[in-house]
Structure formats: C-alpha cells, structure tokens
Amino acid sequence: MHGVGDPTGDEVSMTEMTRRERIMTATRKKRADKLPFFSLWRHSQIGWAERECRNRGMGMYWQRPPYIMKMHGVKSTETQVIASGAVVLRRTYSTPVGSIYLDEKREPGVEQWKGLASWRDVSPWQTERLIKGPEDYKVLKYMVENTEYIPYYFPIEQAMDWLGDDGVVVDRLPHSPMQMLMIDWIGSEGGRFFIHHAKYPDLVEDLYRAISKSREPLYEIAAKSPAPITSCGDNIDGVLVNPKLFQKYFMPEYEKQAKVLHEHGKLMQVHMDGRVGVLKDLITKTPIDIVEGLTSPPMGDLLIGEALSLWKDKVVWTGFPGSVLILGPEAVKKHALNLLREVGSGDRLVIELCTETLLSDENLLLLTSILENADLPLTKEKIDRIERSLA
C-alpha cells in the first residue's frame, strides 16, 4: 500500500492503490490502477453490505465546512407554529432595520439521522423563504453585511483522521451568491426568483453584490483548510441557471474563488447534477477543476463521455441516476456497463454511487461487483469480461 499522501509524480506505482489514492490520482488527472468509486457519507447506509463493498474497493466521500459564522447585531429565535395546516419550525431574525423569518418542514428522522436528513429523504425543506417581498431585502442585506466568517478546521481534521485512506474529505462552502437567492432565500418554486429578478432588479442586484463581497474572506479560509478539495456549494441545472445568468453571475464568482483556491494548491469543485447541456460550452471556459455529481441521461442531458471529451482540463465525478436505481438490478447493470463503454479509457473520471438517492443493498453490491473489476485503462475486452462475470 502507498502512504497517506496524494500521488503527485508522473509515474504511478503498479501496486494496488488505497481508495484515497485512487480518487485523488484520477482527480489530479493521472491514471489510477482502477476506476475510483465511492459512496457519499450523508446517504450511505451502515451495515453488512456497506462493509463488504468498502472491503472490495468502495471509497467514502465526506463534506464538512471549514468555518463557523457569527451574525452581529442579529437576534435569532425559533418556535413551532402551524402554517397551512402543518407544524413547521419558524426561525425569525431580528435586526435594527426590521425582521424576517423562514419556515422549515421537518420530516421524521431530522436531527436523528445524518446531515439533517430525514429517514427517507434529504430534508428539511423551507416552506416559507426569508425573502417574501421587497421590504425584506434591506433586512437580509443587513444580515449579510454583518456576518463574520471564522476559520474552524476541527470538523475537517477529525473527518480526515477518522477516514484515513478509505476516501476523501472535502471542505464545503455555501451556495454561490446568486444561487443563495435562487435556492435558499427567494426560492425558485413557482418562478419566484425570476419574478423578483424581473420586478425588483435593483434589489436583487444590490443583495447579490453584498453577498459576493461578504464571501471574500470565506474563500481564503477554505483555501487554507487541510482538505485537498473545496466544494463551492452550487447545484447547477441549465433550466434554473440559464446561460445568460450563468455567464453574468456565476462565472465571475468562480473566477474569484478559483484565484484564491489555486494560489494555495486547492482543487475547486462545483456540484452540477442537473441538465447542463445548454451550459456545456460555458463550463469549458470556467476555472473549475471538478464537475461533481454530473448525472448522465435519462436524468441528465449530457453523456459523460461527451463531457470528458469536451472538458479536457476538467475531471468529472459522475453520480449514478436515481431514476435508474429505482428500476431494479437489471436496469442498473445495463446502465453501468453502458457508462463504462462510453467513457473511453476511464481517465479523469470518478463514480459516485449516490448523490441524493439512498441505495439499496442489492444495488450497492451490484455496482461494486462491476466497478471493483474496472481496471484502467478501460477496454472493450475488459468490460466484456466484467459483463460475463455477472451472468
């Protein structure tokens, strides 16, 4: 086995790599011994099947924040209320310029399971956003301008110590400024963000600029964390983030983040698990190192092989489509083998077994049976041999 450090040389040893080495070798655009694959900690079951798959080569992927934040001059209170006939948690922020609140619906399991997930899904969900009308912008701007980001690396150091060579730990930042408005603070349901952007363009632009400026210290904090990769928040889909918005609000922010991260030797990752076909040429022009969560058809609209061919300076961490996972083992096997056949040599590729879907033991074992034998470089003969072994 290799040591705990990442491979950096031009030559890679032919001895079997650790899971961490495998992921990081591919992510640094060098050839690993096998195609790296992992499960995301937040969605991973713990038990006999997970243990067996990890023993057979499956890695783990953890995300943890490199910071804590304090809001000065802001009082936060929480209480349970009934809204639209449902019990929700209402969080109110009171400032010298007014108050705003959000409501969260929390399914069973929240605060009892991992990462605030419920037993069945990724929740809680906001049922009322912080911004409801034009009067709320000044309050949220006050909160943004009075937020202090403080380095706090213990969660990352702890996770790296616990995980060791079994996988990678990535420090995670919040959504980028405009996506904070789209997803978190205004929301996109019913076209809300686009209505606000059309009706109150000056308010949206002003708040966007305030968020962008307030985040600048956060990029330096992330750049100095012990994790080798920084996940820059976002959740990119070409329907929500159309090319015009991507070019105006996202690409400049990625440039700003990348400048700081790359100066400290950090790799920059952005979560893009949606339909990104309309953005594929613009993505080429970004300084992003890792396009993470990219989902192939039928859920996504860009083949992974095409993405690798188009983004020659980027690495793809592809998520297995949840719509295939629910169809059963035969569909999962067919999709996995077809994926291997379309990605050429398999270089610059890492497989995420799940991004936002809970895997059954059956699917977990099946995918491991395929990927544990995916020696690099991939060839037709190797993939045919894997298929025959599953018969």
N, C-alpha and C positions, 0 to 999 in steps of 0.2 A: 504493500500500500504506500501511497505517497504521504507526505506530511500534510499539515493543515493548510499550508499556503496555497494561493491560486497559481495555476500554471502560467508562466509568463514567457517561457522560451519559445523559439521557433519549432523545436522538436518536442514531441510529446512521447513520454515513455510508453512502451507497449505493455507494461504490466497493468493490471486492472485498476481503474481509477475509483476513487471514492465518489459518492453521489455528489458531494460539493464540487469536487474537481471536474466531474463530468459536466455539470451545469455551467460552471464558470469558464471552462475551456470553450464550450460552444458559444457562450455569451461574449467571450473575448475574440470570437471569430476565428478560432482554431479548431482543429478536428479532434473530437473526443474519441474514446475507444468504442463507445456505444451511443445511441441516440438518448439524450437525457430525458427523463420523465419524472414528474413529481405530483404530489397532492398538496393542495393549499390547506394549511393548518385549520383555517376557520371552518372549512367544510368537511374535514376528514373525520370519519368515524375512528374510534379507537377500539381495537379488539383483534380477534384471531386473524381475520382476513387482512387487515391493515398491517399487522405484524408480519405476516407471511410475505406480503408484497414488498414491504420495506427490506426484508431479508433477501428478496430476489432482485433488488436494484432500484426500487422506487424511492425517490428522494422526498424531502419535505420543504415547503416554502412558507416562511413566516414573514409577516409585515408588522413592524412596530414603529411608533412615532419617535423622532429624535428630539422632541421638545415638549414643554408644557407651556400653557399660555395663561396670562392674567389680564383681566379687563379692569382698568382703573376708572373709578367714578361710575361703575355699573353695579347695580344690585340685581341678583338673580334669585327668583323664588319658584318653587314647584308645588303644584297641588293637583289632585284628581278632580276632574269635572266631567259632566255629562254633556256631550256635544253631538247633535244629530242622532241621539238615542244610544250612543256608545260611550263607554267610560274611556277617557283619554287622560294623558298626563299633560298638563299645561305648564309651560315654562315661560315666565314673564321676566323681561329685562327692563329695569327702570333706570333712567339716566336723567341728567339735568335738562335734557331737551325733549323728554317725553318717554313713553313706554311702548313696547311692542311685545307680542307673545307668539309662541308656536304651540300646536297641539300634536302629540305623538300617540299613535295607536300601538299598543304593545301586545303582541300575541303571547300565548302561553310559552314559557321557556326563556323569555327575555330576562336577563340578569341571572339566569340559572345555567345558561349554556355559553358557548364561546363567542366572543366578539359581539355581544349584544344580539346574537341571532336567536330566533325562536326555535322550537323543536323541529319545525317543518321548513322554515324559510329564512331569508335574510330580512330581518326586521329589527327595530321598529320603523314604521313609516310615519311621515308627517302628514297629518290630515288638514292642518292649517299652517301656512307658511308665515315666516316673520314679516314679510312684506305683503300687505293686502291692498294698500292704496298709496297714493303719492305722499301722504303725510308720514308714512313710515320710513321713508328714505333717510331723512335727517337723523332719525334715532339710530338706525343701523350704521350710518356713516360715523356718528359719534363713537359707537362701539368699536368699529374697525380702527379708527384713528387713535383709540385709547387701549388697543390691545398690545401687550408686550409678549414677545416670544423669547423663551429662556431655554438654553440647551439642557437636555436631560437625557443622557445616553444609557442610563441603567437598564431600561427595558431591552434595548438592543444588545447590550453586553451580556445580559442574562440569557437572552434567547440564543445568542451565538455560543455561549458556554454550554447550554443545555443541548443544543442541536449538534454541535461539533461538525464532523464531516458528513453527517446524514443529509445535509441540504444547505440552503442559503437563507440568510436573514436580510431583508430589505427594509430600509427606513422609508416610511410613508408620509407624504405631505398631503394636506387637504386639496380639494379640487382647485384648479387654477381660477383666477379672479372672475372671469365671465361665467365659468361653469358653476361657481358658487351661487351665482344669481340664477342660472338656468335650473339647476338641480336642487339646491338647498334652500335658498332664501326667497325666491319668487316662485319657482317651480314651473314645470313645463306642461302639466296636465291641463287639458282644455285650451292649449295655446297661450297660457297665462304669460309666459316670458315674452313671447312675440307681441302680444297685445301691449304689454308695458313698454317694450322697446319701441313700438310704433307711437304710443300715446305720450310717453314721458321720456323721450330720448335723452334729454339733458340730464335728468335724474339718474337714469341707468348709466350713462357715460361717466358722470361725476362719481358715482359709487364704484364703478369699475376701476377708475383711476386711483381712488382712495385705497381699495383693496390691493391693487398692484403695488403701490408704494409701501403699504404696511407689510407686505410679504417679503420685501427685500432682505431683511435680517434673517428670515427663515431659511433662505437658500444657503446662506453662509453656514448656518447651524447644521443643515443637512450635509453640506459638503465636508464638514469636519467630523461627522459621526464615524464610528468604526465599521459600519456596514459598507460593502463594496458597491452597492447599487441604491439609487434613490428613485422611488416611485413618485412621480409628480402628479399624483391624485387622479386626474380626469377619468371620464367614462365616455369615450368618443364614439358617436354614431353620426353618420352623414345626414340623417334626417333631422336630428336635433341640431347638430352643428353643421350647417351647410357650408359650402366652400367660401362664400363671402365672409361669413362670421369667423370661420377658421383662419382665414388669411389676415383679417383685421385684428382679432382679439387673442387668438391662441398662438399663432406663430411667433409674434414678438415676445410673448411671455416665455415661450420655450427657449428662444434665443437668450433671454435674460437669465433664465435658470441654468441653461447649459454652460454659459460663460463661467459661472461661479463653480458649478459642479466639475467641469472638465479641468479647471485650473487646479483642483485638488485630486485629480485622478479618479473621480467618481463616474460611474456609468449612469445614464439618465434613461428612465423607463416611463412610458405612458400607457395606460390601460385603454385599449381600443377594441372592445369586444363587439361593436355594433357593425352596421353596414357602412363600410368605408370606401366603397368603390368610387364614389364621386370625389373622394379626398386623396386617392392613391398618388396622384402626381404631386400634390402639395406636400404630402407626407415625405416624399422623396427629398424635398427642399428643407426639411427641418433638421435640427441637430440631434434629434432623438437617437439614442443608441439601441434601445429595445422597444419594439412594438409588442406590448404584452396583452394576452387574452384574445388575440385576433382569432375570430371564430369563422371557420370555413362554412360554405353552404351545407345544409339548407338554411341555417340561421343567419350566417353572414352572406356577403355577396362578392367576396374576393377569394379566389383559390389561393391556398398557402404557397403552392409552387409559383404562382404568378407574383405574389408579394415578394418572395425571396428573390425572384429574377429582377423585379423592378427596383427593390430597395437593396442594392448591392452593398451598401455600407451599414446596413442595419441587421439586427438579429430579431427573429420572430419567436416569441413564446406563444404557442397557439393553444387555445382552450378547446376541449372536446365539446361539440354541440350538445346542449341539453336536450334538444328535440330528437336527437338520435338515441341518447341514453334511455329515454322512456320507451323506445320501440322494442327493446329486448336484445339479447346477446347476438343473434344473427345479424341484425342491423348494425350493432356496434362493431362486430368483427369485420363486416364488409366495409364500413366507413374507415376503420383504422387501416386496413390493408390498402384501400384506395388512396388514403392520405400518404402512406409510405411510398406508393408508386408515383405520386405526382411531385415529390419534393427533391428529386434529383439525388445527390449524394447524401443529403440529410445534414449538411453543414449549416451552421448559423440557425439551427432550429432546436427548440426545447418544447416538449409536450406537457401541457398542464392537463391533468386528468379531470379536473373540475375547476370552474371559476365561480359559478353561482348556483351550482346544482349539487345536491347530495348524491353520491354514488352508492349504488347497491353493492353488496359484497360480490355478487355474481359479475357485475360489470368491472369492478376493481380487479378481480382475479383474471378475467378475460383479457383486459387491456395489458395487464402485467405479463401475461403469457405471450403476448405479441411483442411488446416493447423490450422485454428483457433479452430478446434474441435479435434485436435490431442493431447488429454490428455495423460500424461505419468504415468505409463509405457504403451506403446502401447500393445494392444492385438488384436487377430483376431476379437473378438466381437466389439471392439471399431472401428476398421477400417471398418468392415461390416456396422456398424451403420452410419459412415460417408458416405459410398457409397450410402446407401439407402436415405440419406438426399439430395443427389444430383439428384435423379431420377426425 
